[in-house]
Amino acid sequence: MNDSTEDNDPQQATSLAEAIAWAGLDIPADRIDMLDAYRQVLWDWNEKINLTRHTTFEKFAARDLLDTVKLAAHLESGDRVLDIGSGGGVPGLPLAILRPDLTVSVCDSVGKKARVLEDMVATLGLPVKVYPARAEQVLEITTQGTLVARGVASLKKLLTWLAPHWTAFDQLLLVKGKSWVDERGEARHYGLLRGLELRRLDTYESPLVGESVILRIRPVNDD
C-alpha cells in the first residue's frame, strides 16, 4: 500500500458522497448509503483496534473505494470471490456492497481482526462468509473463482503461499502500486511465475497516491 505519498489529501469533504464525487467515481446513491454505513462501522472499530489509516472521507473514497471499483470491473457476474488478508474489510466488504451479484468471502488469520469482520458483516447484514484463517487454510476446504488482495504481501510471498493451491481457484487479482515491476522481477528470479500468466489489466491514477495497477495471475492455458 502506498500510504507514504498521501500528503495531497485536502481533507475538505464533509460527506462520503462529496468525496466520491471529488474522486471521480460513479456509484449509485443506494450503494453510497451502504458504503457509508460500512465506513462508519469501520471507523468506529478503528478507535479500538488499528484497522486503517484512511480515516478521512477523501482517503476512504480515493483509496478504498477507488481500488474496489477498479477490481470490480474485472469480475464476472456470479463469481466466487475470496478477499485474502482482509484486515478491515477492504476490498471484500465494499466489493460485496457494490457487486451483490458476487459471492464474497473474506479471511484474516489474526483472530481479533476476524472477529471484527464478523461483527461488521452482522451489523451491515452482508451475505459474506468470514474465515478466521490464512488463505491457504481456506483453500484446503473450499474452491473459489477469484482471489483478491490489496497490501497483503509482495508477489514473492503471495505466490509462495498460494503455489500448492492453484487447483482450488482460477485467478488472483491484485491491487499494486508502482513497485509491482520490481516485485514481478523478484518473483521471476525465484521461479514463482513458471506455469503462470501475469497480466496488467488496468492502470489508474488516485488523486492521493498516483499510479496503481490491477494485476491478474492465473495458470497458463495449455489448450
C-alpha positions in Angstrom: 0.0 0.0 0.0 1.3 3.4 -0.9 0.3 5.4 2.2 3.5 7.3 2.4 2.5 9.6 -0.5 -0.9 10.6 0.9 0.1 14.2 1.6 -2.2 15.6 -1.1 -5.4 14.8 0.9 -7.4 18.1 1.0 -9.5 16.8 3.9 -12.4 19.1 2.9 -15.3 16.8 2.1 -18.0 16.7 4.8 -19.7 13.6 3.4 -18.8 10.4 1.6 -21.0 11.4 -1.4 -19.0 14.6 -1.7 -15.7 12.7 -1.5 -16.9 10.1 -4.1 -17.7 12.9 -6.5 -14.3 14.5 -5.8 -12.6 11.2 -6.6 -14.5 10.9 -9.9 -16.3 7.7 -9.0 -19.8 6.9 -10.4 -21.6 5.0 -7.7 -25.4 4.6 -7.3 -26.9 6.6 -4.4 -28.3 3.5 -2.7 -24.8 1.9 -2.8 -23.3 5.0 -1.4 -25.6 4.8 1.6 -24.5 1.2 2.3 -20.8 2.1 1.8 -21.2 5.0 4.2 -22.6 2.6 6.8 -19.6 0.3 6.3 -17.3 3.3 6.6 -18.8 4.3 9.9 -18.6 0.8 11.4 -15.0 0.6 10.2 -14.0 3.9 11.7 -15.8 3.1 15.0 -13.9 -0.2 15.3 -10.7 1.6 14.3 -10.8 3.6 17.5 -10.4 0.2 19.4 -8.1 -1.7 17.0 -5.8 -0.5 14.3 -7.5 -1.4 11.0 -7.0 1.5 8.6 -5.2 4.8 8.2 -7.8 6.0 5.7 -9.8 8.0 8.2 -11.0 10.9 6.1 -13.7 10.8 3.5 -11.2 11.6 0.8 -8.8 8.8 1.8 -11.7 6.3 2.0 -13.1 7.3 -1.4 -9.8 7.8 -3.3 -8.1 4.7 -1.8 -10.5 2.1 -0.6 -13.4 2.7 -2.9 -11.4 3.6 -6.0 -9.3 0.3 -5.7 -12.5 -1.7 -5.1 -14.3 -0.2 -8.1 -11.3 -0.9 -10.3 -11.2 -4.5 -9.1 -14.9 -4.9 -9.5 -14.7 -4.1 -13.2 -12.7 -7.3 -13.8 -15.0 -9.7 -12.0 -17.7 -11.6 -13.9 -21.2 -11.9 -12.5 -21.7 -14.9 -10.3 -18.0 -15.2 -9.5 -17.0 -16.7 -6.1 -14.5 -14.2 -4.6 -12.2 -14.6 -1.6 -10.5 -11.5 -0.1 -7.3 -12.7 1.4 -5.8 -10.9 4.4 -8.9 -8.7 4.5 -7.9 -6.7 7.7 -10.6 -4.0 8.0 -12.6 -5.5 5.1 -11.1 -3.8 2.0 -11.7 -4.8 -0.7 -14.0 -7.6 0.3 -16.8 -5.8 2.1 -17.2 -2.8 -0.2 -17.0 -5.3 -3.1 -19.9 -7.2 -1.6 -21.8 -3.9 -1.4 -21.0 -2.7 -4.9 -21.5 -6.1 -6.5 -24.3 -8.1 -4.9 -24.2 -10.5 -7.8 -20.9 -11.9 -6.5 -20.5 -14.5 -3.7 -17.9 -12.8 -1.5 -15.9 -14.3 1.4 -13.1 -12.7 3.5 -10.4 -14.2 5.5 -7.8 -13.0 8.1 -5.6 -15.1 10.2 -5.4 -12.5 13.0 -8.2 -13.6 15.4 -9.2 -10.1 16.6 -9.4 -8.8 13.1 -11.5 -11.8 12.0 -13.9 -11.2 14.9 -14.2 -7.5 13.9 -15.0 -8.6 10.3 -17.7 -10.9 11.7 -19.2 -8.1 13.7 -19.2 -5.7 10.7 -20.8 -8.3 8.4 -23.5 -9.0 11.0 -24.1 -5.2 11.7 -24.4 -4.4 8.0 -26.4 -7.5 7.1 -24.0 -8.6 4.4 -24.1 -12.1 2.9 -20.4 -12.5 3.4 -18.6 -15.6 4.9 -15.7 -14.7 7.3 -12.9 -17.3 7.7 -10.6 -16.7 10.7 -7.8 -18.4 8.9 -5.0 -17.9 6.4 -5.9 -18.1 2.7 -4.0 -21.4 2.3 -6.2 -23.0 5.0 -9.4 -21.7 3.4 -8.3 -23.1 0.1 -7.9 -26.5 1.6 -11.6 -26.7 2.4 -13.2 -24.5 -0.3 -12.9 -23.7 -4.0 -13.0 -20.2 -5.3 -13.2 -18.4 -8.6 -11.1 -15.4 -7.8 -8.8 -14.4 -5.0 -8.4 -10.7 -4.5 -5.8 -8.8 -2.3 -4.5 -5.4 -1.6 -1.5 -4.5 0.5 -1.1 -8.0 1.9 2.4 -9.0 0.8 4.9 -9.0 -2.0 4.3 -11.1 -5.1 7.1 -13.4 -4.0 5.4 -14.1 -0.7 1.9 -14.4 -2.1 2.9 -16.8 -4.9 4.9 -18.9 -2.4 1.9 -19.2 -0.1 -0.5 -20.0 -2.9 1.7 -22.3 -5.0 0.2 -25.6 -3.7 -3.4 -24.4 -4.1 -3.9 -23.4 -7.7 -6.4 -26.2 -8.2 -8.7 -24.5 -5.7 -9.1 -21.2 -7.5 -9.0 -19.8 -11.0 -7.2 -16.5 -10.8 -5.6 -14.0 -8.5 -6.4 -10.2 -8.8 -4.1 -7.8 -7.0 -4.1 -4.1 -6.4 -0.4 -2.9 -6.5 1.5 0.3 -6.7 4.5 1.2 -8.8 6.6 -1.3 -7.1 4.8 -4.1 -8.9 7.5 -4.2 -11.6 10.3 -4.9 -9.1 8.1 -7.4 -7.4 7.5 -9.2 -10.7 11.3 -9.4 -11.3 11.8 -10.9 -7.8 9.1 -13.5 -8.3 10.6 -14.4 -11.7 14.0 -14.7 -10.1 12.7 -17.3 -7.7 10.8 -19.2 -10.5 7.5 -18.4 -8.9 5.8 -17.4 -12.2 6.6 -20.6 -14.0 3.4 -22.0 -15.4 1.6 -18.8 -14.6 0.5 -15.8 -16.7 0.8 -12.4 -15.2 -1.0 -9.6 -16.9 -1.6 -5.9 -16.0 -5.3 -5.5 -16.5 -5.6 -1.8 -15.6 -3.6 1.2 -14.7 -5.2 4.2 -13.0 -4.4 7.3 -11.0 -5.5 8.1 -7.5 -5.7 11.8 -6.6 -3.9 10.9 -3.4 -1.2 8.3 -4.3 -0.7 8.4 -8.0 -0.5 5.3 -10.1 -1.9 1.9 -9.2 -2.5 -1.2 -11.2 -4.7 -4.3 -11.2 -2.7 -7.4 -11.9 -4.2 -10.8 -12.9 -2.2 -14.0 -12.3 -3.6 -17.4 -13.5 -2.3 -20.7 -14.7 -1.1 -20.8 -18.3 -3.8 -22.4 -20.6 -2.1 -25.2 -22.5 -5.0 -25.7 -24.9 
